[in-house]
Amino acid sequence: MSRLANRMAELKSQNRAALVTYIMASDPNLETAQTVLDGLPEAGADIIELGMPFTDPMADGPAIQASALRALAAGGSAKVCLDMVKAFRTKNQTTPLVLMGYYNPIYSWGAEKFCKDAAAAGVDGLIIVDLPPEEVDELLPFAMAVGIDFIFLTTPTSDDARLPVILEKASGFVYYVSIAGITGTRTAAVSDVGQAVARIRRHTKLPVCVGFGIKSKAQAAEIARVADGVVVGSAIVELLTKENGAWAALALVKDIADGVKGART
């Protein structure tokens, strides 16, 4: 079993949701980003998404767009991202790590070589925001060949006709984008999320993780009661430019993790 499958099975046996945390590689600089990445498991992150900086992150809101620009200005790249993963793996061999980003850097690297290099670094999954199911076969076979899960996004507009197309090739978990919009803006009503998760589960046995707009312990706990995982990103990256940003980001993760862990007790 993959690290993702193991972690999700472990959490299911404990009757609790996963806390999935997102940071951008090299934001606001490599040293701070590595410190936060290395500290996330102890703070309570069950799964980590590491953003690959890109010049045109079209699905992301202002916080993560700014994060990407800071990372690029600090020398961030796909190569540096994999270097961060390698450094993380010298200290942690159990926490699943997923790269999230856009296809351009992977295409430039070469899809097959990138997947081999990502697996060698210790990457467990990919979320490629701008690669729909109809075009995924130029990357998916290379990811599968080296044991990297491919995680697809579903949205409130993914109806019962579209969901099987999206989910047919998915593995690891399903990422439900809970709003029709960009990251870090609005938050969906928990009743709407619960209905959407139930509908997705009719089409797949994969765990369903919910993200976009979750910023607090209380919001995370609400989502953790109806979903298999809670994704928090913008709220974390917004803190990284503050004084003692790494400490503040990890403190927020710890607070949210407490909410997720206690949600079903």
Secondary structure as a PSIPRED ss2 file (coil, helix, strand):
# PSIPRED VFORMAT (PSIPRED V4.0)

   1 M C   1.000  0.000  0.000
   2 S C   1.000  0.000  0.000
   3 R H   0.000  1.000  0.000
   4 L H   0.000  1.000  0.000
   5 A H   0.000  1.000  0.000
   6 N H   0.000  1.000  0.000
   7 R H   0.000  1.000  0.000
   8 M H   0.000  1.000  0.000
   9 A H   0.000  1.000  0.000
  10 E H   0.000  1.000  0.000
  11 L H   0.000  1.000  0.000
  12 K H   0.000  1.000  0.000
  13 S H   0.000  1.000  0.000
  14 Q C   1.000  0.000  0.000
  15 N C   1.000  0.000  0.000
  16 R C   1.000  0.000  0.000
  17 A C   1.000  0.000  0.000
  18 A E   0.000  0.000  1.000
  19 L E   0.000  0.000  1.000
  20 V E   0.000  0.000  1.000
  21 T E   0.000  0.000  1.000
  22 Y E   0.000  0.000  1.000
  23 I E   0.000  0.000  1.000
  24 M E   0.000  0.000  1.000
  25 A C   1.000  0.000  0.000
  26 S C   1.000  0.000  0.000
  27 D C   1.000  0.000  0.000
  28 P C   1.000  0.000  0.000
  29 N C   1.000  0.000  0.000
  30 L H   0.000  1.000  0.000
  31 E H   0.000  1.000  0.000
  32 T H   0.000  1.000  0.000
  33 A H   0.000  1.000  0.000
  34 Q H   0.000  1.000  0.000
  35 T H   0.000  1.000  0.000
  36 V H   0.000  1.000  0.000
  37 L H   0.000  1.000  0.000
  38 D H   0.000  1.000  0.000
  39 G H   0.000  1.000  0.000
  40 L H   0.000  1.000  0.000
  41 P H   0.000  1.000  0.000
  42 E H   0.000  1.000  0.000
  43 A H   0.000  1.000  0.000
  44 G C   1.000  0.000  0.000
  45 A C   1.000  0.000  0.000
  46 D C   1.000  0.000  0.000
  47 I E   0.000  0.000  1.000
  48 I E   0.000  0.000  1.000
  49 E E   0.000  0.000  1.000
  50 L E   0.000  0.000  1.000
  51 G E   0.000  0.000  1.000
  52 M C   1.000  0.000  0.000
  53 P C   1.000  0.000  0.000
  54 F C   1.000  0.000  0.000
  55 T C   1.000  0.000  0.000
  56 D C   1.000  0.000  0.000
  57 P C   1.000  0.000  0.000
  58 M C   1.000  0.000  0.000
  59 A C   1.000  0.000  0.000
  60 D C   1.000  0.000  0.000
  61 G C   1.000  0.000  0.000
  62 P H   0.000  1.000  0.000
  63 A H   0.000  1.000  0.000
  64 I H   0.000  1.000  0.000
  65 Q H   0.000  1.000  0.000
  66 A H   0.000  1.000  0.000
  67 S H   0.000  1.000  0.000
  68 A H   0.000  1.000  0.000
  69 L H   0.000  1.000  0.000
  70 R H   0.000  1.000  0.000
  71 A H   0.000  1.000  0.000
  72 L H   0.000  1.000  0.000
  73 A H   0.000  1.000  0.000
  74 A C   1.000  0.000  0.000
  75 G C   1.000  0.000  0.000
  76 G C   1.000  0.000  0.000
  77 S C   1.000  0.000  0.000
  78 A H   0.000  1.000  0.000
  79 K H   0.000  1.000  0.000
  80 V H   0.000  1.000  0.000
  81 C H   0.000  1.000  0.000
  82 L H   0.000  1.000  0.000
  83 D H   0.000  1.000  0.000
  84 M H   0.000  1.000  0.000
  85 V H   0.000  1.000  0.000
  86 K H   0.000  1.000  0.000
  87 A H   0.000  1.000  0.000
  88 F H   0.000  1.000  0.000
  89 R H   0.000  1.000  0.000
  90 T C   1.000  0.000  0.000
  91 K C   1.000  0.000  0.000
  92 N C   1.000  0.000  0.000
  93 Q C   1.000  0.000  0.000
  94 T C   1.000  0.000  0.000
  95 T C   1.000  0.000  0.000
  96 P C   1.000  0.000  0.000
  97 L E   0.000  0.000  1.000
  98 V E   0.000  0.000  1.000
  99 L E   0.000  0.000  1.000
 100 M E   0.000  0.000  1.000
 101 G E   0.000  0.000  1.000
 102 Y C   1.000  0.000  0.000
 103 Y H   0.000  1.000  0.000
 104 N H   0.000  1.000  0.000
 105 P H   0.000  1.000  0.000
 106 I H   0.000  1.000  0.000
 107 Y H   0.000  1.000  0.000
 108 S H   0.000  1.000  0.000
 109 W H   0.000  1.000  0.000
 110 G C   1.000  0.000  0.000
 111 A H   0.000  1.000  0.000
 112 E H   0.000  1.000  0.000
 113 K H   0.000  1.000  0.000
 114 F H   0.000  1.000  0.000
 115 C H   0.000  1.000  0.000
 116 K H   0.000  1.000  0.000
 117 D H   0.000  1.000  0.000
 118 A H   0.000  1.000  0.000
 119 A H   0.000  1.000  0.000
 120 A H   0.000  1.000  0.000
 121 A H   0.000  1.000  0.000
 122 G C   1.000  0.000  0.000
 123 V C   1.000  0.000  0.000
 124 D C   1.000  0.000  0.000
 125 G E   0.000  0.000  1.000
 126 L E   0.000  0.000  1.000
 127 I E   0.000  0.000  1.000
 128 I E   0.000  0.000  1.000
 129 V C   1.000  0.000  0.000
 130 D C   1.000  0.000  0.000
 131 L C   1.000  0.000  0.000
 132 P C   1.000  0.000  0.000
 133 P H   0.000  1.000  0.000
 134 E H   0.000  1.000  0.000
 135 E H   0.000  1.000  0.000
 136 V H   0.000  1.000  0.000
 137 D H   0.000  1.000  0.000
 138 E H   0.000  1.000  0.000
 139 L C   1.000  0.000  0.000
 140 L H   0.000  1.000  0.000
 141 P H   0.000  1.000  0.000
 142 F H   0.000  1.000  0.000
 143 A H   0.000  1.000  0.000
 144 M H   0.000  1.000  0.000
 145 A H   0.000  1.000  0.000
 146 V C   1.000  0.000  0.000
 147 G C   1.000  0.000  0.000
 148 I C   1.000  0.000  0.000
 149 D E   0.000  0.000  1.000
 150 F E   0.000  0.000  1.000
 151 I C   1.000  0.000  0.000
 152 F C   1.000  0.000  0.000
 153 L E   0.000  0.000  1.000
 154 T E   0.000  0.000  1.000
 155 T C   1.000  0.000  0.000
 156 P C   1.000  0.000  0.000
 157 T C   1.000  0.000  0.000
 158 S C   1.000  0.000  0.000
 159 D C   1.000  0.000  0.000
 160 D C   1.000  0.000  0.000
 161 A C   1.000  0.000  0.000
 162 R C   1.000  0.000  0.000
 163 L H   0.000  1.000  0.000
 164 P H   0.000  1.000  0.000
 165 V H   0.000  1.000  0.000
 166 I H   0.000  1.000  0.000
 167 L H   0.000  1.000  0.000
 168 E C   1.000  0.000  0.000
 169 K C   1.000  0.000  0.000
 170 A C   1.000  0.000  0.000
 171 S C   1.000  0.000  0.000
 172 G C   1.000  0.000  0.000
 173 F C   1.000  0.000  0.000
 174 V E   0.000  0.000  1.000
 175 Y E   0.000  0.000  1.000
 176 Y E   0.000  0.000  1.000
 177 V E   0.000  0.000  1.000
 178 S C   1.000  0.000  0.000
 179 I C   1.000  0.000  0.000
 180 A C   1.000  0.000  0.000
 181 G C   1.000  0.000  0.000
 182 I C   1.000  0.000  0.000
 183 T C   1.000  0.000  0.000
 184 G C   1.000  0.000  0.000
 185 T C   1.000  0.000  0.000
 186 R C   1.000  0.000  0.000
 187 T C   1.000  0.000  0.000
 188 A C   1.000  0.000  0.000
 189 A C   1.000  0.000  0.000
 190 V H   0.000  1.000  0.000
 191 S H   0.000  1.000  0.000
 192 D H   0.000  1.000  0.000
 193 V H   0.000  1.000  0.000
 194 G H   0.000  1.000  0.000
 195 Q H   0.000  1.000  0.000
 196 A H   0.000  1.000  0.000
 197 V H   0.000  1.000  0.000
 198 A H   0.000  1.000  0.000
 199 R H   0.000  1.000  0.000
 200 I H   0.000  1.000  0.000
 201 R H   0.000  1.000  0.000
 202 R C   1.000  0.000  0.000
 203 H C   1.000  0.000  0.000
 204 T C   1.000  0.000  0.000
 205 K C   1.000  0.000  0.000
 206 L C   1.000  0.000  0.000
 207 P C   1.000  0.000  0.000
 208 V E   0.000  0.000  1.000
 209 C E   0.000  0.000  1.000
 210 V E   0.000  0.000  1.000
 211 G E   0.000  0.000  1.000
 212 F C   1.000  0.000  0.000
 213 G C   1.000  0.000  0.000
 214 I C   1.000  0.000  0.000
 215 K C   1.000  0.000  0.000
 216 S C   1.000  0.000  0.000
 217 K H   0.000  1.000  0.000
 218 A H   0.000  1.000  0.000
 219 Q H   0.000  1.000  0.000
 220 A H   0.000  1.000  0.000
 221 A H   0.000  1.000  0.000
 222 E H   0.000  1.000  0.000
 223 I H   0.000  1.000  0.000
 224 A H   0.000  1.000  0.000
 225 R C   1.000  0.000  0.000
 226 V C   1.000  0.000  0.000
 227 A C   1.000  0.000  0.000
 228 D C   1.000  0.000  0.000
 229 G E   0.000  0.000  1.000
 230 V E   0.000  0.000  1.000
 231 V E   0.000  0.000  1.000
 232 V E   0.000  0.000  1.000
 233 G C   1.000  0.000  0.000
 234 S H   0.000  1.000  0.000
 235 A H   0.000  1.000  0.000
 236 I H   0.000  1.000  0.000
 237 V H   0.000  1.000  0.000
 238 E C   1.000  0.000  0.000
 239 L C   1.000  0.000  0.000
 240 L C   1.000  0.000  0.000
 241 T C   1.000  0.000  0.000
 242 K C   1.000  0.000  0.000
 243 E C   1.000  0.000  0.000
 244 N C   1.000  0.000  0.000
 245 G H   0.000  1.000  0.000
 246 A H   0.000  1.000  0.000
 247 W H   0.000  1.000  0.000
 248 A H   0.000  1.000  0.000
 249 A H   0.000  1.000  0.000
 250 L H   0.000  1.000  0.000
 251 A H   0.000  1.000  0.000
 252 L H   0.000  1.000  0.000
 253 V H   0.000  1.000  0.000
 254 K H   0.000  1.000  0.000
 255 D H   0.000  1.000  0.000
 256 I H   0.000  1.000  0.000
 257 A H   0.000  1.000  0.000
 258 D H   0.000  1.000  0.000
 259 G H   0.000  1.000  0.000
 260 V H   0.000  1.000  0.000
 261 K H   0.000  1.000  0.000
 262 G C   1.000  0.000  0.000
 263 A C   1.000  0.000  0.000
 264 R C   1.000  0.000  0.000
 265 T C   1.000  0.000  0.000
